[in-house]
Amino acid sequence: MMPAHEFKLSHFQAMVIFALLISIAFGFLSRRGAYQRARYILWSFILFLIIGVGIGWVMYPFSH
Amino acid sequence: MPDEIPIAESTTAVQVAPSAPPYSATAKDRHRRDALALTIAAAAWFLPGLGHALLKMWGRALVCFSTVALLVILGAGMRGNIFSRNGEDAFAKLGYIADLGAGSFYFVAQALEINGPDVSHANGDYGTRLLATAGVLNMLAALHAYEVARARKA
């Protein structure tokens, strides 16, 4: 049985959480003002996901 | 003419510069600011968000603390590898530097990971990356706090 403090995340869940946390941190560190930050966070988060999924598809043929 | 001001009268109003060297105060201030910036960077490294909190940047402080804490909790919870000082190869040494970037949270991660790392599954491997990311992110935040304290960044 898995202890309560252990996490089992799928590849996609891990990527989404990573992208979200890093986007928020980068947004707050590099931008000022709520609107600028929100825009940066959203844009960065979307790019993280698109590039992550894109790299996954590029690597897909090598796994077969 | 009565409106004309005598030259001698106008020149006496100008104060002569003080005899102290003009650059001593500025250099002293700069040194003090550099020392303060280094202290803030060390504080930011030791406890994520503390550097920004000392600079009264509350939002950034809260975000730095929360993101690093969440990454460490998740990474340790996924049984990621926390690198130790005695790394065998260059990757292990680099991993140790990255992990140590989280400051005191490095020890929090060690305390949280009771069962030790398990990188035989992808989950543990992701955990390793999340722990390293927490450290590198904290180093970036500490560098940002240092730059702000030196008045190079807003």
Backbone of each chain as ProteinMPNN parsed JSONL, in Angstrom:
{"seq_chain_A": "MMPAHEFKLSHFQAMVIFALLISIAFGFLSRRGAYQRARYILWSFILFLIIGVGIGWVMYPFSH", "coords_chain_A": {"N_chain_A": [[0.846, -1.201, 0.0], [0.446, 2.252, -0.736], [2.103, 4.845, 1.013], [0.643, 7.748, 2.71], [1.943, 10.143, 2.114], [3.081, 9.792, -0.294], [3.226, 10.31, -3.823], [1.628, 9.441, -6.828], [1.955, 10.183, -9.99], [0.795, 10.677, -13.322], [2.529, 10.878, -16.505], [1.609, 13.089, -17.914], [0.25, 14.56, -15.942], [2.385, 15.195, -14.227], [3.851, 16.817, -15.942], [2.07, 18.945, -16.386], [1.76, 20.031, -13.807], [4.4, 20.768, -13.251], [4.813, 22.651, -15.346], [2.911, 24.582, -14.674], [3.693, 25.491, -12.086], [6.281, 26.481, -12.576], [5.751, 28.417, -14.497], [4.194, 30.238, -13.049], [6.048, 31.071, -11.109], [8.069, 32.207, -12.744], [6.573, 34.206, -13.968], [5.915, 35.899, -11.814], [8.453, 36.659, -10.997], [9.59, 37.93, -13.192], [7.863, 39.849, -14.24], [5.88, 42.84, -13.711], [2.91, 44.007, -12.201], [-0.498, 43.02, -12.312], [-1.888, 42.313, -14.682], [0.125, 42.027, -16.661], [1.59, 39.975, -15.522], [-0.29, 37.879, -15.413], [-0.749, 37.486, -18.124], [1.789, 36.701, -19.0], [2.172, 34.368, -17.479], [0.109, 32.709, -18.424], [0.75, 32.492, -21.151], [3.339, 31.39, -21.037], [2.754, 28.977, -19.748], [1.096, 27.696, -21.628], [2.908, 27.464, -23.752], [4.832, 25.778, -22.585], [3.327, 23.416, -22.372], [2.618, 22.89, -25.068], [5.152, 22.624, -26.291], [6.185, 20.536, -24.769], [4.407, 18.382, -25.324], [4.827, 18.325, -28.044], [7.567, 17.616, -28.241], [7.306, 15.089, -27.173], [5.836, 13.808, -29.2], [7.706, 13.948, -31.282], [9.64, 12.246, -30.295], [8.3, 9.903, -30.28], [8.469, 7.947, -32.515], [10.94, 6.721, -31.955], [10.507, 5.075, -29.837], [9.481, 2.752, -30.777]], "CA_chain_A": [[0.0, 0.0, 0.0], [1.248, 3.474, -0.862], [1.924, 5.761, 2.142], [-0.17, 8.938, 2.408], [2.749, 11.258, 1.614], [3.648, 9.467, -1.612], [2.395, 10.726, -4.957], [1.785, 8.724, -8.101], [1.427, 11.061, -11.04], [1.048, 10.249, -14.699], [3.482, 11.74, -17.209], [0.94, 14.341, -18.261], [0.005, 15.304, -14.692], [3.674, 15.741, -13.777], [4.225, 17.907, -16.853], [1.164, 20.08, -16.166], [2.098, 20.648, -12.51], [5.707, 21.41, -13.445], [4.625, 23.833, -16.195], [2.135, 25.589, -13.947], [4.495, 26.069, -11.002], [7.393, 27.262, -13.127], [5.177, 29.602, -15.162], [3.803, 31.199, -11.999], [7.278, 31.631, -10.518], [8.698, 33.085, -13.736], [5.698, 35.366, -14.163], [6.041, 36.82, -10.684], [9.82, 37.18, -10.899], [10.039, 38.733, -14.33], [6.9, 40.875, -14.652], [5.227, 43.634, -12.676], [1.524, 44.307, -12.524], [-1.311, 41.794, -12.382], [-2.225, 41.955, -16.066], [1.35, 41.552, -17.318], [1.931, 38.681, -14.936], [-1.28, 36.88, -15.853], [-0.488, 37.228, -19.543], [3.045, 35.941, -19.102], [1.957, 33.027, -16.901], [-0.733, 31.941, -19.351], [1.533, 32.265, -22.379], [4.42, 30.468, -20.694], [2.14, 27.68, -19.442], [0.655, 27.104, -22.91], [4.116, 27.084, -24.508], [5.4, 24.596, -21.925], [2.523, 22.245, -22.73], [2.728, 22.625, -26.511], [6.51, 22.134, -26.59], [6.313, 19.22, -24.12], [3.671, 17.388, -26.125], [5.518, 18.282, -29.342], [8.786, 16.794, -28.088], [6.819, 13.725, -27.002], [5.499, 13.25, -30.513], [8.96, 13.8, -32.038], [10.351, 11.076, -29.753], [7.433, 8.71, -30.377], [8.978, 6.868, -33.401], [12.108, 6.045, -31.398], [10.109, 4.101, -28.823], [8.938, 1.562, -31.449]], "C_chain_A": [[0.884, 1.254, 0.0], [1.036, 4.373, 0.367], [1.22, 7.05, 1.713], [0.65, 10.062, 1.784], [3.394, 10.958, 0.261], [2.678, 9.825, -2.724], [2.697, 9.85, -6.159], [1.138, 9.589, -9.171], [1.715, 10.45, -12.405], [2.035, 11.219, -15.341], [2.854, 13.11, -17.462], [0.688, 15.198, -17.017], [1.291, 15.959, -14.194], [4.074, 16.934, -14.637], [3.37, 19.148, -16.595], [1.523, 20.793, -14.859], [3.427, 21.401, -12.609], [5.545, 22.723, -14.221], [3.907, 24.948, -15.443], [2.989, 26.279, -12.878], [5.608, 26.962, -11.545], [6.878, 28.527, -13.81], [4.805, 30.664, -14.136], [5.046, 31.876, -11.407], [7.95, 32.603, -11.492], [7.882, 34.366, -13.93], [5.859, 36.381, -13.053], [7.438, 37.426, -10.601], [10.144, 38.169, -12.014], [9.081, 39.839, -14.749], [6.328, 41.614, -13.454], [3.815, 43.947, -13.144], [0.741, 43.029, -12.788], [-1.57, 41.355, -13.824], [-1.018, 41.363, -16.797], [1.734, 40.158, -16.82], [0.987, 37.583, -15.432], [-1.029, 36.495, -17.308], [0.75, 36.353, -19.726], [2.855, 34.506, -18.616], [1.173, 32.153, -17.873], [0.049, 31.543, -20.606], [2.634, 31.234, -22.137], [3.872, 29.058, -20.449], [1.73, 26.966, -20.737], [1.863, 26.635, -23.716], [4.787, 25.844, -23.913], [4.669, 23.336, -22.385], [2.701, 21.886, -24.198], [4.093, 22.024, -26.844], [6.721, 20.744, -25.974], [5.641, 18.117, -24.928], [4.342, 17.218, -27.495], [6.765, 17.414, -29.286], [8.399, 15.323, -27.901], [6.5, 13.052, -28.327], [6.742, 13.041, -31.378], [9.699, 12.533, -31.585], [9.565, 9.786, -29.933], [7.983, 7.622, -31.303], [10.143, 6.095, -32.813], [11.741, 4.994, -30.344], [9.544, 2.83, -29.446], [9.989, 0.904, -32.346]], "O_chain_A": [[1.927, 1.299, 0.653], [-0.11, 4.639, 0.729], [1.197, 7.404, 0.534], [0.117, 10.855, 1.007], [4.157, 11.768, -0.265], [1.465, 9.665, -2.586], [3.852, 9.557, -6.468], [-0.086, 9.704, -9.237], [2.737, 9.797, -12.613], [2.337, 12.267, -14.77], [3.483, 14.147, -17.253], [0.889, 16.413, -17.041], [1.294, 17.123, -13.792], [4.573, 17.938, -14.129], [3.882, 20.268, -16.585], [1.581, 22.022, -14.817], [3.56, 22.522, -12.116], [6.062, 23.765, -13.817], [4.263, 26.119, -15.567], [3.002, 27.506, -12.783], [5.845, 28.058, -11.037], [7.499, 29.586, -13.712], [5.072, 31.85, -14.334], [5.081, 33.094, -11.23], [8.353, 33.698, -11.099], [8.434, 35.46, -14.041], [5.932, 37.583, -13.308], [7.594, 38.574, -10.184], [10.884, 39.131, -11.805], [9.459, 40.696, -15.548], [6.294, 41.096, -12.338], [3.566, 44.127, -14.336], [1.243, 42.086, -13.401], [-1.482, 40.17, -14.145], [-1.126, 40.334, -17.463], [2.142, 39.29, -17.591], [1.424, 36.5, -15.819], [-1.09, 35.321, -17.671], [0.75, 35.398, -20.503], [3.312, 33.554, -19.25], [1.531, 31.0, -18.114], [-0.001, 30.395, -21.049], [2.829, 30.321, -22.938], [4.459, 28.07, -20.892], [1.993, 25.775, -20.909], [1.849, 25.548, -24.292], [5.252, 24.97, -24.645], [5.287, 22.331, -22.737], [2.909, 20.721, -24.538], [4.185, 21.042, -27.581], [7.356, 19.882, -26.58], [6.225, 17.063, -25.18], [4.414, 16.113, -28.031], [6.997, 16.583, -30.164], [9.074, 14.425, -28.404], [6.841, 11.891, -28.553], [6.821, 12.065, -32.124], [10.307, 11.838, -32.398], [10.109, 8.696, -29.757], [7.969, 6.453, -30.915], [10.323, 4.922, -33.138], [12.553, 4.135, -30.001], [9.162, 1.913, -28.719], [9.706, -0.108, -32.987]]}, "seq_chain_B": "MPDEIPIAESTTAVQVAPSAPPYSATAKDRHRRDALALTIAAAAWFLPGLGHALLKMWGRALVCFSTVALLVILGAGMRGNIFSRNGEDAFAKLGYIADLGAGSFYFVAQALEINGPDVSHANGDYGTRLLATAGVLNMLAALHAYEVARARKA", "coords_chain_B": {"N_chain_B": [[22.155, 102.431, -11.212], [19.345, 101.462, -9.287], [18.279, 98.84, -9.371], [20.249, 97.111, -10.098], [22.354, 94.466, -9.087], [25.181, 94.306, -7.128], [28.187, 92.733, -8.166], [29.871, 91.573, -6.28], [28.13, 91.097, -4.169], [26.36, 89.133, -5.17], [28.033, 86.938, -5.575], [28.87, 86.176, -3.052], [26.836, 84.705, -2.001], [27.024, 82.118, -2.882], [27.809, 78.901, -1.807], [30.803, 77.37, -0.785], [32.099, 74.17, -1.76], [32.107, 71.414, 0.553], [35.002, 70.344, 2.443], [35.412, 67.608, 2.514], [36.334, 64.484, 0.889], [34.958, 63.937, -2.354], [34.074, 61.378, -3.255], [34.08, 59.528, -1.209], [31.847, 59.088, 0.485], [29.992, 58.014, -1.332], [31.265, 55.664, -2.219], [31.361, 54.3, 0.167], [28.656, 53.963, 0.688], [28.034, 52.332, -1.451], [29.494, 50.029, -0.88], [28.225, 49.269, 1.447], [25.697, 48.758, 0.484], [26.244, 46.638, -1.243], [27.072, 44.678, 0.585], [24.724, 44.373, 2.005], [23.103, 43.425, -0.045], [24.305, 40.963, -0.575], [23.811, 39.679, 1.842], [21.048, 39.554, 1.75], [20.749, 37.904, -0.482], [21.873, 35.544, 0.516], [20.069, 35.002, 2.555], [17.794, 34.631, 1.004], [18.512, 32.349, -0.368], [18.778, 30.517, 1.743], [16.224, 30.359, 3.003], [13.585, 29.958, 0.986], [12.098, 32.739, -0.59], [12.531, 34.482, 1.485], [14.403, 36.478, 0.955], [13.063, 38.218, -0.836], [11.009, 38.913, 0.853], [12.367, 40.389, 2.776], [12.921, 42.549, 1.238], [10.508, 43.626, 1.07], [8.803, 42.712, -0.907], [6.163, 41.274, -1.156], [4.388, 39.621, -2.638], [6.054, 38.293, -4.505], [7.711, 37.017, -2.684], [5.947, 35.259, -1.424], [5.182, 33.664, -3.586], [7.647, 32.544, -4.382], [8.328, 31.069, -2.103], [6.116, 29.302, -1.962], [6.141, 27.917, -4.454], [8.664, 26.659, -4.491], [8.428, 25.137, -2.175], [6.235, 23.475, -2.848], [7.295, 22.096, -5.053], [9.368, 20.705, -3.813], [7.95, 19.131, -1.952], [6.359, 17.614, -3.693], [8.374, 16.381, -5.252], [9.818, 14.911, -3.338], [7.731, 13.354, -2.44], [7.238, 11.843, -4.666], [9.271, 10.169, -4.578], [11.813, 10.955, -5.494], [15.309, 11.204, -6.371], [17.492, 12.396, -3.961], [20.346, 14.021, -4.177], [23.53, 13.313, -2.736], [26.494, 14.571, -1.031], [28.582, 12.957, -1.739], [28.896, 12.3, -4.572], [29.273, 10.086, -7.364], [29.783, 10.545, -10.086], [29.983, 13.238, -12.573], [27.376, 14.084, -13.102], [25.989, 13.407, -10.805], [27.233, 15.084, -9.026], [26.559, 17.586, -10.07], [23.84, 17.371, -9.763], [23.7, 17.373, -7.002], [24.511, 19.986, -6.459], [22.407, 21.369, -7.656], [20.232, 20.419, -6.118], [20.971, 21.337, -3.597], [20.577, 23.99, -3.934], [18.07, 24.593, -3.049], [18.321, 25.355, -0.459], [17.448, 25.411, 2.919], [15.367, 23.744, 2.415], [16.368, 21.522, 1.25], [17.036, 19.817, 3.295], [14.547, 19.479, 4.323], [13.375, 18.009, 2.285], [14.864, 15.665, 2.514], [13.996, 14.853, 5.01], [11.332, 14.388, 4.49], [11.344, 12.282, 2.721], [11.012, 9.385, 3.623], [11.126, 6.682, 2.964], [13.215, 6.549, 1.215], [14.829, 7.076, -2.054], [13.299, 6.079, -5.194], [14.058, 5.3, -8.155], [13.491, 3.5, -10.057], [11.163, 3.556, -11.4], [9.296, 5.687, -13.632], [8.051, 7.652, -12.192], [9.65, 8.214, -9.903], [11.845, 9.206, -11.209], [10.846, 11.561, -12.331], [10.357, 12.863, -9.963], [12.966, 13.317, -9.082], [13.735, 15.257, -10.95], [11.962, 17.299, -10.292], [12.832, 17.994, -7.744], [15.399, 18.934, -8.301], [14.678, 21.075, -9.901], [13.387, 22.689, -8.035], [15.553, 23.54, -6.503], [17.136, 24.931, -8.4], [15.366, 26.893, -9.21], [15.077, 28.292, -6.817], [17.648, 29.3, -6.56], [17.672, 31.032, -8.707], [15.711, 32.832, -7.869], [16.989, 33.857, -5.628], [19.119, 35.14, -6.845], [17.7, 37.07, -8.234], [16.65, 38.554, -6.098], [19.038, 39.524, -5.085], [19.897, 41.153, -7.183], [17.863, 43.053, -7.194], [18.258, 44.177, -4.682], [20.662, 45.401, -5.131], [19.827, 47.396, -6.667], [19.59, 47.057, -9.387], [17.557, 45.984, -10.708], [13.967, 46.02, -11.075]], "CA_chain_B": [[20.743, 102.023, -11.177], [19.058, 100.773, -8.012], [17.924, 97.424, -9.557], [21.431, 96.28, -10.348], [22.952, 93.839, -7.896], [26.649, 94.31, -7.267], [28.783, 91.412, -8.412], [30.416, 91.058, -5.028], [27.021, 90.633, -3.337], [25.809, 87.883, -5.717], [28.989, 85.832, -5.449], [29.009, 85.737, -1.66], [25.74, 83.786, -1.659], [27.362, 80.751, -3.294], [28.566, 78.17, -0.792], [31.935, 76.583, -1.278], [31.904, 72.741, -1.487], [32.806, 70.986, 1.779], [36.366, 69.873, 2.209], [35.467, 66.136, 2.509], [36.506, 63.936, -0.461], [33.622, 63.801, -2.953], [33.66, 60.01, -3.574], [34.165, 58.617, -0.07], [30.506, 58.73, 0.948], [29.372, 57.179, -2.354], [31.906, 54.342, -2.169], [30.939, 53.674, 1.42], [27.261, 53.547, 0.473], [28.035, 51.215, -2.397], [29.961, 48.843, -0.148], [27.172, 48.876, 2.391], [24.604, 48.191, -0.318], [26.707, 45.327, -1.721], [27.043, 43.756, 1.729], [23.3, 44.117, 2.27], [22.597, 42.586, -1.15], [24.824, 39.604, -0.359], [23.072, 39.124, 2.986], [19.694, 39.251, 1.266], [20.871, 36.729, -1.358], [22.093, 34.376, 1.384], [18.785, 34.732, 3.224], [16.884, 34.103, -0.025], [18.911, 30.972, -0.642], [18.543, 29.667, 2.911], [14.775, 30.133, 3.116], [12.977, 30.505, -0.236], [11.152, 33.842, -0.404], [12.94, 35.388, 2.566], [15.082, 37.632, 0.35], [12.049, 39.157, -1.333], [10.261, 39.413, 2.017], [13.192, 41.444, 3.374], [12.809, 43.711, 0.341], [9.079, 43.985, 1.128], [8.1, 42.273, -2.119], [5.406, 40.197, -0.508], [3.844, 38.692, -3.639], [7.159, 37.465, -4.996], [8.165, 36.184, -1.566], [4.966, 34.186, -1.237], [5.245, 32.757, -4.743], [8.919, 31.797, -4.315], [8.216, 30.08, -1.021], [5.097, 28.294, -2.293], [6.535, 27.068, -5.583], [9.79, 25.799, -4.079], [7.893, 24.171, -1.205], [5.418, 22.488, -3.566], [8.187, 21.251, -5.857], [10.09, 19.81, -2.896], [6.981, 18.157, -1.408], [6.017, 16.686, -4.78], [9.567, 15.614, -5.629], [10.089, 13.925, -2.276], [6.591, 12.442, -2.432], [7.366, 10.931, -5.815], [10.491, 9.399, -4.259], [12.928, 11.371, -6.343], [16.637, 11.038, -5.788], [18.126, 13.594, -3.378], [21.781, 13.734, -4.32], [24.35, 13.618, -1.558], [27.789, 15.203, -1.305], [29.535, 11.965, -2.274], [28.48, 11.848, -5.897], [30.338, 9.341, -8.058], [30.119, 11.148, -11.387], [29.721, 14.678, -12.717], [25.935, 14.312, -13.045], [25.593, 13.347, -9.397], [27.752, 16.309, -8.387], [25.703, 18.68, -10.538], [22.548, 17.153, -9.109], [23.844, 17.81, -5.611], [24.521, 21.467, -6.468], [21.03, 21.802, -7.957], [19.388, 20.13, -4.948], [21.387, 22.204, -2.498], [20.045, 25.329, -4.224], [16.815, 24.804, -2.311], [18.653, 25.836, 0.887], [16.984, 24.575, 4.039], [14.388, 22.779, 1.907], [17.107, 20.303, 0.93], [16.91, 18.96, 4.471], [13.116, 19.157, 4.416], [13.157, 16.913, 1.33], [15.448, 14.46, 3.12], [13.133, 14.439, 6.122], [10.052, 13.912, 3.947], [11.514, 11.036, 1.977], [11.326, 8.398, 4.668], [11.438, 5.371, 2.357], [14.346, 6.664, 0.295], [14.442, 7.276, -3.458], [12.989, 4.913, -6.027], [14.098, 5.785, -9.542], [13.276, 2.382, -10.973], [9.973, 3.915, -12.171], [9.316, 7.063, -14.171], [7.594, 8.555, -11.129], [10.811, 8.622, -9.126], [12.704, 10.011, -12.084], [10.234, 12.893, -12.368], [10.593, 13.446, -8.642], [14.345, 13.821, -9.096], [13.744, 16.505, -11.733], [11.234, 18.334, -9.543], [13.708, 18.437, -6.648], [16.465, 19.754, -8.898], [14.042, 22.316, -10.346], [13.162, 23.516, -6.84], [16.836, 24.153, -6.151], [17.565, 25.902, -9.418], [14.413, 28.014, -9.134], [15.411, 29.079, -5.63], [18.882, 30.049, -6.862], [17.259, 32.131, -9.593], [15.005, 33.807, -7.03], [18.004, 34.508, -4.785], [19.846, 36.051, -7.737], [16.794, 38.19, -8.495], [16.62, 39.377, -4.879], [20.347, 40.19, -5.023], [19.909, 42.226, -8.195], [16.953, 44.104, -6.726], [18.91, 44.845, -3.55], [21.725, 46.26, -5.68], [19.103, 48.4, -7.462], [19.796, 46.848, -10.813], [16.309, 45.463, -11.257], [12.768, 46.448, -10.341]], "C_chain_B": [[20.464, 101.215, -9.912], [18.763, 99.276, -8.176], [19.148, 96.511, -9.741], [22.004, 95.719, -9.051], [24.461, 93.838, -8.088], [27.186, 92.887, -7.372], [29.261, 90.777, -7.106], [29.304, 90.471, -4.153], [26.473, 89.286, -3.827], [26.767, 86.698, -5.515], [29.12, 85.336, -4.013], [27.926, 84.738, -1.272], [26.075, 82.333, -1.991], [28.239, 80.089, -2.242], [29.693, 77.369, -1.448], [31.704, 75.122, -0.893], [32.658, 72.332, -0.226], [34.143, 70.331, 1.464], [36.488, 68.349, 2.15], [35.639, 65.617, 1.087], [35.149, 63.6, -1.073], [33.157, 62.363, -3.125], [33.611, 59.085, -2.367], [32.787, 58.151, 0.389], [29.836, 57.784, -0.037], [29.94, 55.767, -2.32], [31.481, 53.584, -0.926], [29.519, 53.146, 1.287], [27.194, 52.327, -0.424], [28.46, 49.92, -1.712], [28.897, 48.32, 0.803], [26.03, 48.195, 1.647], [24.981, 46.801, -0.841], [26.643, 44.283, -0.607], [25.607, 43.374, 2.059], [22.715, 43.184, 1.211], [23.062, 41.141, -0.987], [24.097, 38.91, 0.797], [21.672, 38.704, 2.554], [19.72, 38.011, 0.365], [21.053, 35.46, -0.534], [20.801, 33.987, 2.09], [17.794, 34.108, 2.246], [17.222, 32.662, -0.37], [18.526, 30.062, 0.52], [17.064, 29.344, 3.098], [14.106, 30.773, 1.899], [11.941, 31.597, 0.068], [11.581, 34.851, 0.639], [13.628, 36.644, 2.012], [14.095, 38.671, -0.141], [11.222, 39.728, -0.185], [11.042, 40.535, 2.701], [13.152, 42.72, 2.537], [11.37, 44.213, 0.244], [8.349, 43.733, -0.197], [7.291, 41.034, -1.734], [4.883, 39.161, -1.507], [4.912, 37.741, -4.148], [7.659, 36.525, -3.903], [7.237, 34.985, -1.388], [5.042, 33.165, -2.368], [6.525, 31.926, -4.711], [8.828, 30.699, -3.268], [7.278, 28.944, -1.431], [5.572, 27.359, -3.399], [7.678, 26.129, -5.194], [9.293, 24.73, -3.102], [7.089, 23.085, -1.922], [6.284, 21.536, -4.393], [8.934, 20.248, -4.978], [9.153, 18.738, -2.35], [6.622, 17.122, -2.475], [7.199, 15.783, -5.13], [9.902, 14.541, -4.613], [8.974, 12.889, -2.22], [6.623, 11.447, -3.578], [8.624, 10.063, -5.697], [11.622, 9.679, -5.251], [14.244, 11.228, -5.612], [17.152, 12.372, -5.25], [19.619, 13.303, -3.366], [22.543, 14.126, -3.058], [25.698, 14.199, -2.012], [28.754, 14.248, -2.015], [29.077, 11.417, -3.625], [29.612, 11.185, -6.645], [30.765, 10.02, -9.358], [29.711, 12.627, -11.422], [28.231, 14.983, -12.603], [25.439, 14.321, -11.597], [26.056, 14.604, -8.658], [26.909, 17.523, -8.784], [24.317, 18.596, -9.888], [22.575, 17.61, -7.663], [23.818, 19.338, -5.525], [23.101, 21.996, -6.696], [20.124, 21.586, -6.745], [19.698, 21.075, -3.79], [20.905, 23.648, -2.701], [18.762, 25.632, -3.476], [17.057, 25.254, -0.87], [18.18, 24.874, 1.958], [15.989, 23.515, 3.565], [15.056, 21.484, 1.433], [16.95, 19.298, 2.073], [15.451, 18.578, 4.719], [12.806, 17.973, 3.501], [13.701, 15.597, 1.892], [14.558, 13.928, 4.243], [11.822, 13.851, 5.61], [10.185, 12.535, 3.303], [11.962, 9.924, 2.924], [11.799, 7.08, 4.038], [12.61, 5.413, 1.376], [13.895, 6.779, -1.15], [14.123, 5.955, -4.164], [12.918, 5.405, -7.475], [13.979, 4.631, -10.541], [12.023, 2.615, -11.823], [10.102, 5.363, -12.626], [8.936, 8.069, -13.095], [8.765, 9.097, -10.299], [11.762, 9.501, -9.922], [12.168, 11.443, -12.206], [10.45, 13.616, -11.047], [11.988, 14.034, -8.523], [14.42, 15.162, -9.813], [13.057, 17.632, -10.967], [12.09, 18.871, -8.392], [14.826, 19.336, -7.171], [15.895, 21.097, -9.35], [13.803, 23.258, -9.166], [14.444, 24.256, -6.454], [17.261, 25.228, -7.127], [16.657, 27.134, -9.399], [14.726, 28.911, -7.938], [16.689, 29.886, -5.853], [18.572, 31.246, -7.759], [16.568, 33.238, -8.799], [15.989, 34.567, -6.143], [18.81, 35.513, -5.609], [19.002, 37.285, -8.044], [16.751, 39.134, -7.293], [17.927, 40.162, -4.732], [20.396, 41.384, -5.984], [18.997, 43.389, -7.779], [17.613, 44.894, -5.597], [20.043, 45.752, -4.015], [21.153, 47.33, -6.602], [19.405, 48.287, -8.945], [18.513, 46.408, -11.502], [15.145, 45.968, -10.435], [11.949, 45.238, -9.935]], "O_chain_B": [[21.273, 100.374, -9.521], [18.967, 98.509, -7.235], [19.069, 95.296, -9.555], [22.118, 96.425, -8.049], [24.951, 93.4, -9.129], [26.68, 91.966, -6.73], [29.068, 89.583, -6.876], [29.512, 89.465, -3.476], [26.159, 88.407, -3.024], [26.318, 85.572, -5.305], [29.455, 84.171, -3.796], [28.093, 83.997, -0.303], [25.47, 81.417, -1.435], [29.267, 80.63, -1.836], [29.532, 76.782, -2.518], [31.17, 74.85, 0.182], [33.741, 72.854, 0.037], [34.372, 69.834, 0.362], [37.543, 67.835, 1.779], [35.14, 66.244, 0.152], [34.284, 63.043, -0.397], [31.949, 62.124, -3.144], [33.142, 57.953, -2.489], [32.58, 56.966, 0.65], [29.171, 56.837, 0.384], [29.195, 54.789, -2.383], [31.267, 52.373, -0.966], [29.213, 52.032, 1.712], [26.406, 51.409, -0.195], [27.872, 48.861, -1.93], [28.694, 47.114, 0.948], [25.471, 47.198, 2.106], [24.146, 45.898, -0.877], [26.214, 43.15, -0.827], [25.306, 42.218, 2.353], [21.94, 42.278, 1.519], [22.299, 40.207, -1.232], [23.807, 37.715, 0.736], [21.177, 37.644, 2.937], [18.826, 37.168, 0.437], [20.462, 34.424, -0.84], [20.475, 32.806, 2.212], [17.054, 33.188, 2.592], [16.334, 31.852, -0.632], [18.009, 28.965, 0.309], [16.698, 28.191, 3.325], [14.064, 31.998, 1.792], [11.033, 31.401, 0.876], [11.053, 35.962, 0.679], [13.451, 37.74, 2.544], [14.266, 39.865, 0.105], [10.787, 40.879, -0.236], [10.453, 41.517, 3.153], [13.327, 43.824, 3.053], [11.054, 45.099, -0.551], [7.408, 44.443, -0.553], [7.708, 39.899, -1.969], [4.934, 37.96, -1.242], [4.699, 36.531, -4.214], [7.99, 35.37, -4.173], [7.686, 33.851, -1.225], [4.976, 31.957, -2.137], [6.489, 30.727, -4.986], [9.201, 29.552, -3.513], [7.606, 27.769, -1.267], [5.423, 26.142, -3.291], [7.658, 24.945, -5.53], [9.686, 23.567, -3.189], [7.252, 21.9, -1.629], [6.041, 20.33, -4.43], [9.11, 19.089, -5.353], [9.521, 17.565, -2.291], [6.583, 15.921, -2.207], [7.042, 14.572, -5.285], [10.227, 13.409, -4.969], [9.221, 11.706, -1.986], [6.094, 10.341, -3.468], [8.975, 9.323, -6.616], [12.28, 8.772, -5.761], [14.284, 11.141, -4.385], [17.24, 13.356, -5.985], [20.089, 12.439, -2.626], [22.241, 15.127, -2.408], [25.987, 14.299, -3.205], [29.619, 14.67, -2.782], [28.897, 10.21, -3.787], [30.758, 11.633, -6.59], [31.949, 10.066, -9.689], [29.18, 13.177, -10.457], [27.854, 16.026, -12.068], [24.59, 15.127, -11.217], [25.36, 15.118, -7.782], [26.587, 18.372, -7.953], [23.717, 19.606, -9.52], [21.599, 18.165, -7.157], [23.186, 19.91, -4.637], [22.652, 22.931, -6.031], [19.341, 22.465, -6.386], [18.798, 21.549, -3.097], [20.836, 24.426, -1.749], [18.405, 26.796, -3.291], [16.102, 25.508, -0.135], [18.47, 23.678, 1.913], [15.79, 22.503, 4.238], [14.385, 20.471, 1.239], [16.759, 18.102, 1.852], [15.154, 17.507, 5.249], [12.078, 17.055, 3.879], [13.072, 14.547, 1.758], [14.391, 12.719, 4.405], [11.266, 12.933, 6.214], [9.257, 11.727, 3.336], [13.142, 9.584, 3.0], [12.743, 6.45, 4.516], [12.947, 4.394, 0.773], [12.714, 6.602, -1.449], [14.602, 4.885, -3.789], [11.877, 5.857, -7.951], [14.323, 4.771, -11.715], [11.834, 1.954, -12.844], [10.891, 6.144, -12.094], [9.431, 9.196, -13.082], [8.846, 10.296, -10.033], [12.395, 10.411, -9.387], [12.932, 12.408, -12.187], [10.695, 14.822, -11.015], [12.179, 15.104, -7.945], [15.084, 16.089, -9.348], [13.511, 18.777, -10.989], [12.069, 20.067, -8.104], [15.156, 20.358, -6.569], [16.544, 22.133, -9.204], [13.992, 24.469, -9.279], [14.418, 25.441, -6.124], [17.694, 26.308, -6.726], [17.119, 28.265, -9.553], [14.651, 30.136, -8.033], [16.799, 31.021, -5.39], [19.136, 32.328, -7.592], [16.807, 34.424, -9.026], [15.843, 35.771, -5.932], [19.14, 36.599, -5.131], [19.516, 38.402, -8.106], [16.807, 40.354, -7.447], [17.922, 41.318, -4.309], [20.871, 42.467, -5.64], [19.326, 44.556, -7.989], [17.538, 46.122, -5.558], [20.347, 46.754, -3.368], [21.896, 48.076, -7.24], [19.467, 49.285, -9.663], [18.403, 46.455, -12.728], [15.294, 46.303, -9.259], [10.9, 45.384, -9.307]]}, "name": "protein", "num_of_chains": 2, "seq": "MMPAHEFKLSHFQAMVIFALLISIAFGFLSRRGAYQRARYILWSFILFLIIGVGIGWVMYPFSHMPDEIPIAESTTAVQVAPSAPPYSATAKDRHRRDALALTIAAAAWFLPGLGHALLKMWGRALVCFSTVALLVILGAGMRGNIFSRNGEDAFAKLGYIADLGAGSFYFVAQALEINGPDVSHANGDYGTRLLATAGVLNMLAALHAYEVARARKA"}
